[in-house]
């Protein structure tokens, strides 16, 4: 037969955590049909990879791209770094199912203003994604805070029985419509008052679906181990796999504790499927939280509704100019967003290298002055941490952003270069790939990405989007617990 596309002379890193091998790849009707020495095989289009790496398209397991995939479906910050699938709905905040009666509460405002929340049912959101034809595939979690905003008149208390029942109904309907699972953001004020029992009851809906529980822990600061215990309790109760979001040791007083956190993760993994995601930077970014305002580390404002001209400036400089304390300046800026330089690099590397961790950008596409992880997270892992620092082999780096991620979230026939799998692929130069975005100039495309294919179609090449957008909505399709390896 004649194939649609033939990529010759590629160095295949297949996403399974196996070393690279040389081969050709034949693609037809969006799928990988043959891998090997394909001399004599013909195709409508042929590309000579010239020995560069062909890997599965990267899966960004931790995004806040919920509404931008519909409103700005070109998704250039992601497709330009080789990402072909994004998982949305993290940290307890999702675009659906949501029915707002006012402006979205913090941190739901990270996804946009009230006009962005027009999906009262998860099925509405799923249909909108497919209608938008985004450049990347989209899979989605259901946010706990989003559910709370639908049914509680006061987010600063725990839910009552009738409210929990209403949230459970919406969660169940969403899971039936293909949602991956439930996410929480218990550190945020709008969910912090939810007691553990509220989440335990909600999570019971995950059991029948084999769905996942992901969590922005109740604390990433000093009580982080207790917060991890709460997450594991919820997962065990629901018989649901647990993913701890952006695992970190936050705050200067917490630096150096990553061995404790990883030991707790390993211990839990002995008896229950657990894992974590992380991003490759020692700075975080979210809304401006008064509880995190400190002079112990640098804080940069990314946006401010009352003072938009202050985006990109350090809080300490704003406070000095206004003649205010850091805390009072922060109050005047709210609602606002910030980058917090609150982690230690050795902790970041330890967590990044652990076999139970996978890669997520946690990028915030609505920020006018975003954290550079939005544009650079995946090339940074491949270039800076794997190639330059030797933190792990290149095939392990690729595994952490492809095969491991697809298995953890039940994305069947994704995340690996295998015959019969969907042709989500990225071609890159391992010697040149690097993140270019930085904290001073954060909106810059990575270098070394030569081609990105989504469902078999070339979507990015030569530094530009190519042709039509070929992403689609990906419903939960596999057994999520199968993706959690307890051998480490």
BAVEX-220319 format. One record per residue (C-alpha): x, y, z; residue in one letter. Coordinates in steps of 0.2 Angstrom, whole numbers, always signed. Layout:
REM residues N
ATOM,xx,yy,zz,vose
ATOM,X,Y,Z,a
...
END
This chain:
REM residues 488
ATOM,xx,yy,zz,vose
ATOM,+0,+0,+0,x
ATOM,+5,+18,-2,x
ATOM,+6,+27,+15,x
ATOM,+2,+46,+19,x
ATOM,+19,+49,+27,x
ATOM,+35,+41,+28,x
ATOM,+48,+47,+41,x
ATOM,+65,+39,+36,x
ATOM,+82,+38,+46,x
ATOM,+75,+43,+63,x
ATOM,+82,+39,+79,x
ATOM,+67,+33,+88,x
ATOM,+64,+36,+107,x
ATOM,+48,+27,+108,x
ATOM,+41,+33,+125,x
ATOM,+43,+16,+134,x
ATOM,+59,+21,+144,x
ATOM,+69,+10,+132,x
ATOM,+85,+17,+123,x
ATOM,+84,+24,+106,x
ATOM,+85,+14,+90,x
ATOM,+86,+18,+71,x
ATOM,+71,+15,+61,x
ATOM,+59,+22,+48,x
ATOM,+40,+26,+52,x
ATOM,+25,+24,+40,x
ATOM,+9,+34,+44,x
ATOM,-8,+32,+37,x
ATOM,-25,+39,+41,x
ATOM,-18,+47,+57,x
ATOM,-10,+31,+64,x
ATOM,+8,+23,+65,x
ATOM,+6,+8,+54,x
ATOM,+24,+2,+52,x
ATOM,+41,+4,+60,x
ATOM,+57,-3,+54,x
ATOM,+68,-3,+39,x
ATOM,+55,+2,+26,x
ATOM,+66,+2,+10,x
ATOM,+55,+0,-5,x
ATOM,+40,+7,+4,x
ATOM,+32,+22,-4,x
ATOM,+21,+37,+3,x
ATOM,+13,+53,-3,x
ATOM,+26,+62,+7,x
ATOM,+43,+57,+14,x
ATOM,+54,+66,+26,x
ATOM,+72,+62,+30,x
ATOM,+75,+64,+49,x
ATOM,+94,+63,+46,x
ATOM,+96,+54,+62,x
ATOM,+87,+66,+73,x
ATOM,+76,+60,+87,x
ATOM,+58,+55,+83,x
ATOM,+48,+54,+100,x
ATOM,+30,+53,+104,x
ATOM,+21,+70,+106,x
ATOM,+23,+77,+123,x
ATOM,+8,+76,+135,x
ATOM,+7,+91,+147,x
ATOM,-2,+83,+162,x
ATOM,-4,+99,+171,x
ATOM,-11,+113,+162,x
ATOM,-24,+127,+165,x
ATOM,-28,+128,+146,x
ATOM,-46,+124,+149,x
ATOM,-53,+139,+140,x
ATOM,-39,+145,+129,x
ATOM,-40,+129,+119,x
ATOM,-57,+135,+113,x
ATOM,-53,+154,+112,x
ATOM,-35,+153,+105,x
ATOM,-35,+136,+98,x
ATOM,-18,+138,+89,x
ATOM,-10,+134,+105,x
ATOM,+7,+140,+100,x
ATOM,+15,+140,+117,x
ATOM,+12,+121,+118,x
ATOM,+13,+115,+100,x
ATOM,+30,+125,+98,x
ATOM,+38,+114,+112,x
ATOM,+32,+98,+105,x
ATOM,+16,+96,+116,x
ATOM,+2,+87,+107,x
ATOM,-10,+83,+121,x
ATOM,-15,+94,+136,x
ATOM,-24,+89,+152,x
ATOM,-35,+103,+159,x
ATOM,-45,+105,+175,x
ATOM,-31,+104,+187,x
ATOM,-29,+111,+205,x
ATOM,-48,+110,+208,x
ATOM,-52,+123,+194,x
ATOM,-61,+118,+178,x
ATOM,-71,+127,+164,x
ATOM,-85,+114,+167,x
ATOM,-97,+110,+174,x
ATOM,-99,+128,+179,x
ATOM,-113,+140,+181,x
ATOM,-107,+157,+187,x
ATOM,-118,+171,+194,x
ATOM,-104,+183,+196,x
ATOM,-85,+184,+192,x
ATOM,-76,+168,+195,x
ATOM,-68,+166,+212,x
ATOM,-50,+165,+215,x
ATOM,-42,+154,+208,x
ATOM,-55,+150,+195,x
ATOM,-50,+167,+188,x
ATOM,-34,+160,+181,x
ATOM,-45,+153,+167,x
ATOM,-52,+170,+162,x
ATOM,-66,+181,+167,x
ATOM,-85,+176,+168,x
ATOM,-87,+176,+149,x
ATOM,-75,+161,+148,x
ATOM,-87,+150,+159,x
ATOM,-101,+145,+147,x
ATOM,-101,+126,+150,x
ATOM,-114,+121,+163,x
ATOM,-112,+103,+158,x
ATOM,-96,+93,+155,x
ATOM,-104,+87,+138,x
ATOM,-105,+106,+133,x
ATOM,-87,+108,+136,x
ATOM,-82,+92,+126,x
ATOM,-93,+98,+111,x
ATOM,-85,+115,+112,x
ATOM,-67,+108,+111,x
ATOM,-71,+97,+96,x
ATOM,-80,+112,+88,x
ATOM,-64,+123,+90,x
ATOM,-53,+110,+82,x
ATOM,-38,+115,+93,x
ATOM,-20,+112,+88,x
ATOM,-18,+99,+102,x
ATOM,-28,+85,+109,x
ATOM,-37,+89,+125,x
ATOM,-42,+78,+140,x
ATOM,-50,+85,+156,x
ATOM,-52,+83,+174,x
ATOM,-67,+90,+185,x
ATOM,-62,+103,+197,x
ATOM,-68,+102,+215,x
ATOM,-68,+121,+217,x
ATOM,-78,+123,+201,x
ATOM,-91,+111,+208,x
ATOM,-91,+120,+225,x
ATOM,-94,+137,+215,x
ATOM,-110,+129,+208,x
ATOM,-118,+124,+224,x
ATOM,-111,+134,+239,x
ATOM,-117,+151,+244,x
ATOM,-101,+153,+254,x
ATOM,-85,+145,+248,x
ATOM,-77,+148,+265,x
ATOM,-85,+133,+274,x
ATOM,-87,+115,+271,x
ATOM,-101,+108,+261,x
ATOM,-118,+102,+268,x
ATOM,-125,+85,+264,x
ATOM,-137,+91,+251,x
ATOM,-123,+101,+242,x
ATOM,-111,+87,+242,x
ATOM,-125,+76,+234,x
ATOM,-127,+89,+221,x
ATOM,-109,+90,+217,x
ATOM,-108,+71,+216,x
ATOM,-122,+71,+203,x
ATOM,-112,+83,+192,x
ATOM,-96,+74,+195,x
ATOM,-104,+57,+190,x
ATOM,-112,+65,+175,x
ATOM,-95,+72,+169,x
ATOM,-86,+55,+172,x
ATOM,-100,+47,+161,x
ATOM,-96,+60,+148,x
ATOM,-78,+55,+148,x
ATOM,-69,+66,+161,x
ATOM,-53,+58,+168,x
ATOM,-57,+61,+186,x
ATOM,-57,+74,+200,x
ATOM,-45,+87,+205,x
ATOM,-44,+97,+220,x
ATOM,-35,+113,+225,x
ATOM,-36,+113,+244,x
ATOM,-23,+126,+247,x
ATOM,-33,+139,+240,x
ATOM,-45,+149,+251,x
ATOM,-60,+144,+241,x
ATOM,-57,+126,+245,x
ATOM,-47,+126,+260,x
ATOM,-62,+126,+271,x
ATOM,-68,+110,+263,x
ATOM,-65,+96,+276,x
ATOM,-57,+79,+272,x
ATOM,-74,+71,+273,x
ATOM,-82,+82,+259,x
ATOM,-68,+77,+247,x
ATOM,-69,+58,+253,x
ATOM,-88,+58,+248,x
ATOM,-85,+66,+232,x
ATOM,-71,+55,+227,x
ATOM,-82,+40,+230,x
ATOM,-89,+43,+213,x
ATOM,-72,+39,+205,x
ATOM,-73,+21,+211,x
ATOM,-85,+14,+198,x
ATOM,-76,+23,+183,x
ATOM,-58,+18,+188,x
ATOM,-55,+37,+187,x
ATOM,-40,+47,+195,x
ATOM,-39,+59,+209,x
ATOM,-26,+73,+207,x
ATOM,-23,+86,+220,x
ATOM,-14,+103,+223,x
ATOM,-11,+98,+241,x
ATOM,-19,+107,+256,x
ATOM,-1,+114,+260,x
ATOM,+15,+113,+250,x
ATOM,+24,+122,+265,x
ATOM,+28,+115,+282,x
ATOM,+13,+103,+284,x
ATOM,+16,+95,+267,x
ATOM,+18,+78,+274,x
ATOM,+2,+79,+283,x
ATOM,-6,+85,+266,x
ATOM,+1,+71,+257,x
ATOM,-6,+59,+270,x
ATOM,-23,+67,+267,x
ATOM,-22,+64,+248,x
ATOM,-17,+46,+250,x
ATOM,-31,+43,+262,x
ATOM,-44,+50,+249,x
ATOM,-36,+39,+235,x
ATOM,-37,+23,+246,x
ATOM,-55,+27,+251,x
ATOM,-60,+29,+233,x
ATOM,-49,+15,+226,x
ATOM,-43,+29,+214,x
ATOM,-25,+32,+208,x
ATOM,-18,+48,+216,x
ATOM,-7,+61,+207,x
ATOM,+0,+74,+218,x
ATOM,+1,+90,+207,x
ATOM,+17,+100,+206,x
ATOM,+26,+91,+220,x
ATOM,+37,+103,+229,x
ATOM,+45,+110,+245,x
ATOM,+38,+127,+245,x
ATOM,+45,+141,+256,x
ATOM,+63,+144,+262,x
ATOM,+60,+135,+278,x
ATOM,+55,+119,+269,x
ATOM,+70,+118,+258,x
ATOM,+80,+102,+258,x
ATOM,+65,+91,+263,x
ATOM,+62,+83,+246,x
ATOM,+70,+66,+252,x
ATOM,+56,+65,+265,x
ATOM,+42,+69,+252,x
ATOM,+49,+56,+240,x
ATOM,+50,+43,+254,x
ATOM,+32,+46,+258,x
ATOM,+27,+44,+240,x
ATOM,+37,+28,+239,x
ATOM,+29,+21,+255,x
ATOM,+12,+25,+249,x
ATOM,+16,+17,+232,x
ATOM,+19,+1,+240,x
ATOM,+1,-2,+243,x
ATOM,-8,+10,+231,x
ATOM,-6,+18,+214,x
ATOM,+2,+35,+217,x
ATOM,+13,+47,+208,x
ATOM,+16,+65,+205,x
ATOM,+20,+78,+192,x
ATOM,+32,+92,+193,x
ATOM,+39,+107,+182,x
ATOM,+57,+110,+179,x
ATOM,+59,+127,+188,x
ATOM,+63,+133,+206,x
ATOM,+49,+146,+205,x
ATOM,+30,+144,+205,x
ATOM,+16,+154,+199,x
ATOM,-2,+157,+203,x
ATOM,-13,+170,+210,x
ATOM,-6,+183,+222,x
ATOM,-9,+174,+239,x
ATOM,-7,+185,+254,x
ATOM,-1,+170,+264,x
ATOM,+14,+168,+253,x
ATOM,+19,+186,+254,x
ATOM,+37,+187,+262,x
ATOM,+54,+195,+260,x
ATOM,+62,+178,+261,x
ATOM,+62,+176,+242,x
ATOM,+58,+186,+227,x
ATOM,+40,+189,+221,x
ATOM,+36,+195,+203,x
ATOM,+19,+202,+199,x
ATOM,+12,+194,+183,x
ATOM,-4,+203,+182,x
ATOM,-15,+215,+192,x
ATOM,-33,+220,+189,x
ATOM,-33,+237,+197,x
ATOM,-14,+240,+192,x
ATOM,-11,+232,+176,x
ATOM,+4,+243,+173,x
ATOM,+13,+233,+187,x
ATOM,+14,+217,+178,x
ATOM,+32,+211,+176,x
ATOM,+38,+221,+191,x
ATOM,+45,+214,+208,x
ATOM,+33,+216,+223,x
ATOM,+47,+223,+233,x
ATOM,+50,+237,+221,x
ATOM,+31,+241,+219,x
ATOM,+30,+242,+238,x
ATOM,+45,+254,+239,x
ATOM,+38,+265,+226,x
ATOM,+21,+266,+235,x
ATOM,+29,+268,+252,x
ATOM,+20,+253,+258,x
ATOM,+24,+236,+267,x
ATOM,+25,+221,+256,x
ATOM,+8,+215,+263,x
ATOM,-1,+231,+260,x
ATOM,+6,+233,+242,x
ATOM,+0,+215,+239,x
ATOM,-17,+220,+245,x
ATOM,-18,+235,+234,x
ATOM,-13,+224,+219,x
ATOM,-27,+211,+221,x
ATOM,-34,+202,+212,x
ATOM,-17,+198,+204,x
ATOM,-5,+185,+199,x
ATOM,+13,+182,+204,x
ATOM,+29,+171,+202,x
ATOM,+36,+165,+218,x
ATOM,+55,+161,+218,x
ATOM,+51,+150,+233,x
ATOM,+60,+133,+230,x
ATOM,+77,+126,+231,x
ATOM,+85,+119,+215,x
ATOM,+92,+103,+223,x
ATOM,+74,+99,+228,x
ATOM,+68,+102,+211,x
ATOM,+81,+91,+203,x
ATOM,+78,+77,+216,x
ATOM,+59,+77,+212,x
ATOM,+61,+78,+194,x
ATOM,+73,+63,+193,x
ATOM,+62,+52,+203,x
ATOM,+54,+37,+194,x
ATOM,+37,+41,+201,x
ATOM,+37,+59,+193,x
ATOM,+31,+65,+176,x
ATOM,+32,+82,+168,x
ATOM,+18,+95,+168,x
ATOM,+21,+114,+164,x
ATOM,+7,+121,+175,x
ATOM,+8,+136,+163,x
ATOM,-4,+150,+165,x
ATOM,-9,+156,+147,x
ATOM,-20,+170,+153,x
ATOM,-5,+179,+162,x
ATOM,+1,+194,+152,x
ATOM,+18,+191,+159,x
ATOM,+18,+172,+161,x
ATOM,+30,+161,+170,x
ATOM,+42,+154,+156,x
ATOM,+36,+136,+159,x
ATOM,+21,+140,+148,x
ATOM,+33,+140,+133,x
ATOM,+48,+131,+139,x
ATOM,+45,+117,+151,x
ATOM,+47,+102,+140,x
ATOM,+63,+107,+130,x
ATOM,+70,+113,+147,x
ATOM,+69,+95,+153,x
ATOM,+77,+88,+137,x
ATOM,+90,+101,+135,x
ATOM,+95,+108,+152,x
ATOM,+92,+94,+164,x
ATOM,+95,+78,+153,x
ATOM,+108,+84,+140,x
ATOM,+117,+97,+150,x
ATOM,+116,+91,+168,x
ATOM,+115,+73,+165,x
ATOM,+101,+71,+177,x
ATOM,+93,+56,+168,x
ATOM,+96,+49,+150,x
ATOM,+86,+56,+136,x
ATOM,+75,+41,+134,x
ATOM,+70,+43,+152,x
ATOM,+66,+61,+150,x
ATOM,+55,+57,+135,x
ATOM,+46,+43,+145,x
ATOM,+42,+56,+159,x
ATOM,+32,+66,+147,x
ATOM,+25,+53,+135,x
ATOM,+22,+34,+139,x
ATOM,+21,+37,+158,x
ATOM,+9,+51,+156,x
ATOM,-2,+42,+144,x
ATOM,-3,+26,+155,x
ATOM,-6,+36,+171,x
ATOM,-21,+45,+163,x
ATOM,-28,+31,+153,x
ATOM,-25,+38,+136,x
ATOM,-25,+23,+125,x
ATOM,-14,+22,+110,x
ATOM,-5,+38,+114,x
ATOM,+11,+42,+122,x
ATOM,+22,+29,+113,x
ATOM,+28,+25,+95,x
ATOM,+20,+9,+92,x
ATOM,+12,+1,+77,x
ATOM,-7,+5,+78,x
ATOM,-5,+20,+89,x
ATOM,-10,+37,+85,x
ATOM,+3,+47,+76,x
ATOM,+6,+61,+89,x
ATOM,+25,+64,+85,x
ATOM,+39,+77,+88,x
ATOM,+55,+77,+78,x
ATOM,+69,+87,+87,x
ATOM,+88,+89,+87,x
ATOM,+95,+82,+104,x
ATOM,+110,+93,+102,x
ATOM,+101,+109,+100,x
ATOM,+85,+108,+109,x
ATOM,+83,+121,+123,x
ATOM,+71,+132,+131,x
ATOM,+73,+150,+126,x
ATOM,+59,+158,+137,x
ATOM,+65,+165,+153,x
ATOM,+59,+176,+167,x
ATOM,+64,+192,+158,x
ATOM,+57,+187,+141,x
ATOM,+45,+173,+145,x
ATOM,+35,+172,+128,x
ATOM,+48,+164,+117,x
ATOM,+47,+148,+107,x
ATOM,+60,+134,+111,x
ATOM,+74,+130,+99,x
ATOM,+78,+113,+91,x
ATOM,+60,+107,+88,x
ATOM,+59,+103,+69,x
ATOM,+42,+95,+67,x
ATOM,+26,+91,+77,x
ATOM,+13,+80,+70,x
ATOM,-5,+78,+79,x
ATOM,-15,+63,+73,x
ATOM,-4,+61,+59,x
ATOM,-4,+79,+52,x
ATOM,+10,+91,+52,x
ATOM,+5,+104,+64,x
ATOM,+21,+114,+68,x
ATOM,+38,+116,+58,x
ATOM,+50,+130,+54,x
ATOM,+45,+140,+69,x
ATOM,+27,+141,+63,x
ATOM,+10,+133,+64,x
ATOM,+6,+122,+49,x
ATOM,-10,+119,+40,x
ATOM,-26,+114,+49,x
ATOM,-28,+111,+67,x
ATOM,-30,+92,+70,x
ATOM,-32,+90,+89,x
ATOM,-47,+82,+97,x
ATOM,-55,+79,+113,x
ATOM,-49,+63,+122,x
ATOM,-61,+54,+134,x
ATOM,-55,+43,+148,x
ATOM,-52,+27,+139,x
ATOM,-40,+15,+149,x
ATOM,-37,+8,+166,x
ATOM,-28,+22,+175,x
ATOM,-21,+11,+189,x
ATOM,-11,+1,+176,x
ATOM,+0,+16,+173,x
ATOM,+7,+17,+191,x
ATOM,+23,+7,+192,x
ATOM,+27,+2,+210,x
ATOM,+45,-4,+206,x
ATOM,+57,+11,+208,x
END
